[in-house]
Amino acid sequence: MKINFIPITYWKRPILLALISCMFTPLLRASVVNHPPLAIDERLISEKPVRSVQWTSNKSLEYTVKGTVISSEKEVLPGVTVVVKGTSQGTTTDMNGDFSINLSTPGTTLIFSFIGYATKEVVVEGAKTLDIVLESDARGLDELVVVGYSAKKLRYLSSSVSTISNEKLRDVTSNELPNLLQGKAPGVVVSSGSGDPTKPASIVIRGAGTISAGTTPLYVVDGNIDGTYNPVDIESVTVLKDVAATGLYGSRAANGVIIVNTKMGKAGKTEISVNNTLGFANATSGNFKLMNSQQLYDYQSTFYPRDASVLNTNTNWWNEAFRTAFVDNHNISASGGNDRTTFYTSVNYYKEQGTLINNDRTGYNFRTNLKTKLTDKLTAAVLFNGQFTKDNLQHSNTLYDAYVNLPFDLAYDASGAPVDGRYYAGWLGRDRENFLQSLQYNYATGKTLRTSLDVNLDYELTKKITLSSYNRVNFGNESGVTYYDRRTKQGGANGGELYNTSNNSNRQLTSNRIRYNEEFGKHSLALLGAAEAEKSYNEYQTVSGKGLPAGHDVMSVATDILASPTAYSEQVAFRKFLGQADYSYDNRYFLVGSFVNEFSSLFGKNNSSANFFQLGASWVLSNESFLKNNKTLTFAKLRASYGTVGNATIPNFASLGLYSISQSASYAGLPGASPFQKGNPDLTWEKVKSSNIGADISLWNRIDLSVDVYNKTSDDLLYQKPLAATTGYSYIWMNAGSVRNRGVEFNLTTKNIVSGDFTWETNLNMSFNKNKVLSLSDGSTTFNPGNRLPIAAGHDMGEYNLPIWAGVNPENGDPQWEKLVTATDGTVTKELTNAYSSVQTTQSRQFTGKSATPKFTGGFSNTLAYKGFSLSAFFNFVYGNWVYNDSRFYFDNDGLYESYNVMVLPKGMSRWEKPGDIATHPKPIVGGNKDSNQSSSRYLEDGSFIRLRNVRLGYTIPVSIIKRIGLSRANVFVSGDNLWTGTKFTGTDPEVSFSRGDTEFTQGLSSIKYPISRKFLFGINFTL
Amino acid sequence: MKFNNIKLFLTIGLVTLFSVSCEQYFEPTTTIDETTALANESDVQTVTIGTYALLINDNYTTSGHYLMEYPSDEIAQGQISSNDLTRLYRYTHINTSSHATAYWSQAYKVIAAANKVIAFVSNDASDELKQLKGENLFLRAMVHFNLVRMFGRPYPQNSGDNPGVPILRRRCD
């Protein structure tokens, strides 16, 4: 690919002007004087091939070295950088892996480097032909890890990070990164509250340390905050866990940082890859089963006898609501380039049907990453990503009805048309709804268009100083349509209802950086300074109409408005300055320190900017003379870090005292204003103090172990404190109290067998986290008392506080709870009662000692390879958490809802029938047995599980066969996701969201669960 | 190098200026700052309309209707409902009843909003303003009255000496 450039003089100056920035340059200048010679950043060597130098010399000593570079897998390697050690003279290999270089001094050392391969040094004395074999960098310690603002070899990092390659990431089939990350990195707890393909899983890194602010980690895509990406374009994901790494993201780093790097092209032959995956999915139902007609009839006969004619119908509503769903993923990408310009471009189509009818997600994704050396000193990268997503959302109570509709009611009439529950004589179910009837006409859809454009410039001012400008613009557009036809129950009352929502957003970000590298003797120093500014804008609109002709779904045919239209817009600004110094001595001792100052418009005017600092150190023991060349302990490193970061994820304007001027404040058509939010101008960031100690050890180059111990204290917790109603306000945002998370995590990778054709690798990672509320402000002991998950000093934030269920009274079958009675002398005793109203008070609720957060989580994988075959099995597990199975309120209600279906009692549970029975379930009574289904520890269940998340068998077709049809690589596989789950949980699936700040699902709650899918997939991938 | 220095400092200056210019605050679009909401006499009418608006909120009207009518003989519940109204109908009140909580908190929102106007308008203000102040005084009294009717102990008990409901007399910031 040839690119013609604009003559230098025209563009050089404006770009430079636009380019650079840094507050810290005067400091850097001083350093230039004090610290002589240079350090070449490894990244510069490997990512920017030095252009072949035309070497003309009349010295007779001149000689030429030629050769070929191949991989250990015998593939030729184009684009390998060949550099003369100690100079910038060099070349790169061509399409055939060949290189040729003219040298003048005997005994010159050539360095061969290529991404993904171990760097090799060769000393040449004279003219020679070399055959260089580069070993692929399987161990990963020498892999360059992008830790936000810089890249460093994993071996020399002072912080706790986990890197997951594209290959490891994409065993499971999903279009969402969180779902792919589950169980793959210690300390990264992924939980999916739903099997709905339109709802990605949530992530909590190293425990939740906030009350009302978010727990979602910060995503950094291609070097800048936020941005869009699709999993197919991901080269690698790095999770930053401790402050030495996350710290540079200051006020947004409290929940950890996930670094996503998309693929860039490599110089050499253009590669076209085609990847296809096809498969089908079914809903998992676990230990859960609903009654059929006969079972329900027999059960209800004991307290609510029905006419035997109901047995004429036996509808399985669950089966009516669920289906075999199809999954479809196709991707074509092309990449390549020459020594100056590289490109990667990719198109992706992903469609996943939900196992629930009428629910699916279709995603279209386009990306082009272009990188070019405009001059020897200036490199530009232009990255573009466009994504369009179409969702059919689950709607119309389908899931709810699938759980509760009675098997006595008919789904289809004699003609095969769905019955309308509202008018069907003899319909017995409470809600009189057949979702099959309404789904013929009703729908809810969402469309999202997102684009992201990055323009990144790197300018090498001198050998030691690099100036960079990373700029991004995002545009987003979302729209939603919900339509309830007049012929259905939902739309019937208003003669049809239509809701339109739309949202437009844009975001601009510029990050300007200066980097300085210095090396003298065994010392090396890298300094970084950056100035960043960011501004985002969002606008929202909703319109709703009623009275639409049947089957017509645009706003213009609506005869009237349903609710007044609404619209609003909002803006947020951030500004950040940061500085970082990274020092090392002899590759043995490493020190890194950084300082961040940040401003955000989100916070109160009195506290809108804050400072954060971080320190990290590490010691590579294996580079010490006493351990060097040790055959057993091949690598050993100790790490430590300490620092502060913040959490800024709160709603806009949380600090302001506000009057509402929306329609809700108007009266009789006149605009009004009414008090809305109590102000707190002192509101500020949540501040997290975090320390981490870790060790990385390698034995015989076969066993890699990383262990980390951390302590994370969050102070000034952001809390939306409910106010007593008598204040006239609902809540106030405040900084209240502190929470601590402590934990241990480890990652163990062993190469059990490495012998010629056969390899077997095992990975086990586990993380243990303990959460504790240390103190609360205002002298409070409990926030949100009376809540299922209150925040109480001395307790885990996820600890349930409920009336304690005390089983069934064997004499009369009554439900019983523990009632706390305080005697006059202050002693508290427990007695059993059947009066729920006396135990559900704040005073009588008790801490259960059971928490919604797991004691430990982890993943376990085995990968076997023999010749072209590979087999991998991956388990993830969660232990020691308790799930509140809220839906049992509906389908396990002891007679309260005789017009709902009931779950079949799993093993170990029984109903009270006669005096003397020791049973788990009270006697069923019409109208309910004394509030037995109200919120209590009765529905708290052990949520531990182990799941076979993925099994995959792949075969790489030998090159000798596929060469004939013009392919260079081809691979086929069969794969299964979520094939088996081991759990005691009685619901369909034990997995619930562990994320506290999650708006869609509450922590630890399983309610009308959309179970996750069991998928079977087949795939074929080939490269031209 | 010299030339580069000049360029460097120039860009540093520009970028710093640009970054600092991003230190801005924004105003919300559906709400207004309380310091400007009730600042002059013309605001009094707007805020009084806001007090009326709080009265027509579902929390006051619908929940109030359930609380007052459902325990009466005017209503017969035809079908079981998971809505809290069933408890009101059956006289099985619990202290976390959603309708009681909604009515209680909405009532105090009306009172707090009225208090702001009452405190703002002095007794020697113009007739128009005193009219508005009077309306707020009336609304506050009416809501207090309804709260006592709904949540206070019956008057004949203990010769009327039982506590009723908290009275919010002043604005509460």
Interface residues (C-beta under 8 A of the other chain):
Chain A: R13 L16 L17 A18 L19 I20 S21 C22 M23 T25 R430 L461 T462 L467 T510 N512 A531 E532 A533 E534 K535 Y568 S569 E570 Q571 V572 A573 F574 R575 F577 F599 S601 K605 S608 S609 N652 F653 L656 G657 L658 Y659 S660 I661 S662 S664 A665 S666 Y667 A668 L670 P671 G672 A673 S674 P675 F676 Q677 K678 G679 A725 T726 T727 G728 Y729 S730 G786 Y836 S837 Q840 T841 L896 Y897 S899 G927
Chain B: M1 N4 K7 L8 F9 L10 T11 I12 L14 V15 T16 F18 S19 V20 C22 E23 Q24 Y25 F26 P28 T29 T30 T31 I32 D33 E34 T35 A37 L38 D43 T46 V47 T48 I49 G50 T51 Y52 A53 L54 I56 N57 Q79 I80 S82 T92 I94 N95 T96 T101 W104 S105 A107 Y108 K109 I111 A112 A113 N115 K116 P166 L168 C172 D173
